[in-house]
């Protein structure tokens, strides 16, 4: 039996009585009647996105530093993360699900982290390699060793690149979480998939879609603000 056959089904639900005739794209009655479910799915989506980005950051930055310090490893590290990024999401879930459990939250989390790695590694490495050579030389002249120079000089100067990678990975993750709906772990994607199973109930589909887009925008704006907060010298240079 395949993992898809064991995935939870989406039972057909009757449209709210307050919808009136037809199949509207928005139903306030649907939102009110299903507020608890919507909030729960939104909370799941936020939680797994944050976990993914944090884990990807903790793994990707050391990999970028390793590639930066040992240049022959740059190609293999980028190639491996690139290959993982090109695996179709449905295929990756199909590979992971039998190992970790068909309806496991961990299955989706691992898949999302693998997809986020390339975006963070590539941008972090770009940020590190763009640190001017004269800055590195000056830091060495001040007595910084390799680790001290990395921590006090190179990583701070690479922060704009790292934040850019985080922004790309976060927005991508918000979208990819919805794929987890095929095993009942898709957050807002469960609403979208449920709407298709519920006789293409437009209000359910649109609610999940709008919240997913809004969540991506909120995360992106928050990371833009965080980037400006962490790199005040960039604002002064632009001014």
N, C-alpha and C positions, 0 to 999 in steps of 0.2 A: 504494500500500500504506500503510495507516495505521500510526501508531507503535505501537498496541496489538498489531497483528499481528506486529511485529518484537520485541516484548518477550519476554524469556526465559521459557520455560515452567517449570512446577514438575513434574518427573517423579514418577510415583507410586512410593512406597517401601514396602517390606514392613515391617509392624510388628515390633518386636524380639521375638525368640523368648521372652524372659523375661516378656513381658506376660501370658502366660496367656490364657485364653479371653476373648472379647469385645473391646470397644474402651474401655479404661479412660481416665478423665480425667487420671490421672497415671501416668507410667511412669518410675521411676528408671533402668531399663535404657535407655530412650530418651535420657535426659539423659546417661548415661555414654557411650553409643555416639556421640552427636553433640555432645559437649562442645566440641570445637574450633569447630564451626559456630556453636553457640549463643554462645560467647564472641566470635567474630568479628562476629556480627550485633549483639550487645550493644555492642561497641566502636564499630561504625559508628553505632549509634543515639546513643550518648553524644557521639561526635565531631561529628556533624552538628547535634545539638541545641545544643551549646556554640558552634559556629560561627555558627549562626543567631542566637542570643541576642546574641552579641558584635557581629555586623554590624548587627543591628536596633538595638542600643543606640547604636552609633556614628552611625547615620543618624537615628534617631528623636529623640535628645536635641537635636541642632542644629535639627531641624525644630520641635521644641517651643519652643526658645529663639526661633527666628525668629517663630513665631506669637505668642509672649509679648511680643516687642519691637514687632512690627508687627501690631497687632490686626486690621486688615482681612484679613490672610492666615490668620487662625485658621480661618474657615469653609472656605476652599478646601483647606487642608492636612488638616483633619479629614474633609472630604467625600471627598477623593481616597483617603486611607488607608481610609476606611470602605467605599468602592466596591470597592477591592481585597480587603477582608476578606470581602465578600459573594459574591465569585466562587466557585462550587463548586470544590472541590479537583481533582476529576477534569477539569473543564473547563479549569482553569488549567494543569494538566499537559499537556493536549491542545494548548493554545495555545503553551506553551513548548517542548515536546519537538521539534517539527519545526525550531525555530530553533537549539536547543542540542544536539540529539542525543537520540534516543529513550531511550537507557539511560544518559544522563549523570548523574553525581552532582550536577553544577552545576544541572541542571534542577530537582531536588528542593530544593536549597539556596535558589535564587532564589524559588521558590514559598513556601517556609517563611518567608523574610525578609519577603516582601510581606504575609503573614498576620500576622506578629508586629508590624509597624510600628504599626498602629492601637492596639494594647494599650499599647505603650510610649509613643507620642506622647501619647495621651489622658491617661494617668496622670502623665506628666512635666509636661504643661501644667497639669493640675489642681494638682500640687504647687507649681509656680511661682506660679500665680495665688493660692494660699492663703497666700503669705508676707504677713504683716501690713504694711499701708502704713506704720505707724510704724517698723517695722524697716527698711524701705527708706529712709525719710527719715533715720533715724539713721545709716545707712551712708553716705548722701550727705553728711550733715553732718560725718562723719569724714574726708571727702575721697575716698571711693571714686567712681570713674567708673562708667559703665555696665558695662564688662567686669569691673572689679575687684569691683563689688557683686555681679554675677552669680556670679563664681567663689568669692568668700569668704563670701557671705551667702546669696544666693537658692538656688543649687544645693544647698549643704549642708542648708538647711531644707526643700528639696523632695525630699531623698533618700527619705523614707518613701514618697512617691507614686511615685518612680521604681522603687524596689524592688518595690512592689506591682505595677506594670506588668511588671517583669521576671518576677515569680512567675507572673502570668497567662500571659505570653507563653511561658515555659518549659514549663509544664504543657500548654498548648495545642500547643506544638511537638512534645513527646514523643508526643502522640496523633496529630498530623498526619503525622509521619514515616512511620507505617505505610502511609499512602496510596501512598507511593513504591513499594510492593511491586508495583504494576501494571507498573512498568518495571524491576523487579529491584533497586531502590535503596531498600528500605523498612526496612532494619535488622530489628528484631524483627517487623515486619509481614511480612517474607518467611517467617518461621516460621508465622505465623497463616494467610497465604494458602496456604503449602505444605500445611498441615494440611487445608485445604478441598479442595485438589486431590488430596491423598493419601487419597481415600475418607473424608473427614471424620475424619481421625485426631485424636482428642480430645487426646491427650497433647501433640502438637505445637502445637495451637492454644492449649491452656491454658498451656503453657510460655512461649510468646511473649506471651500476654496478661498473665500474672502478672508477668513481668519488666518489661513496659511500665508497668504500674501501680506496681510497686515503684520503678522508675526515676523516675517522676514524683514520688512521695512523697519520695525521697531528694533530688532537686533542690529541691523546695519547702522542705524542712526546712533544707537548706544555705543557701538564700536568706534564710530567716527569720533564721538565725544571722548571716549576713552583714549583714542590715539592722540587727540589734541591735548588732553590732560597730561599724558605721559611724555609728550615731546613739545614742551613750551618753546624750545629754541626754534622749532620749525615755524611757529606763529610769528616770532620776532623777525626771522629771516624774510618771511613773506611780507611783513609790514615794512 
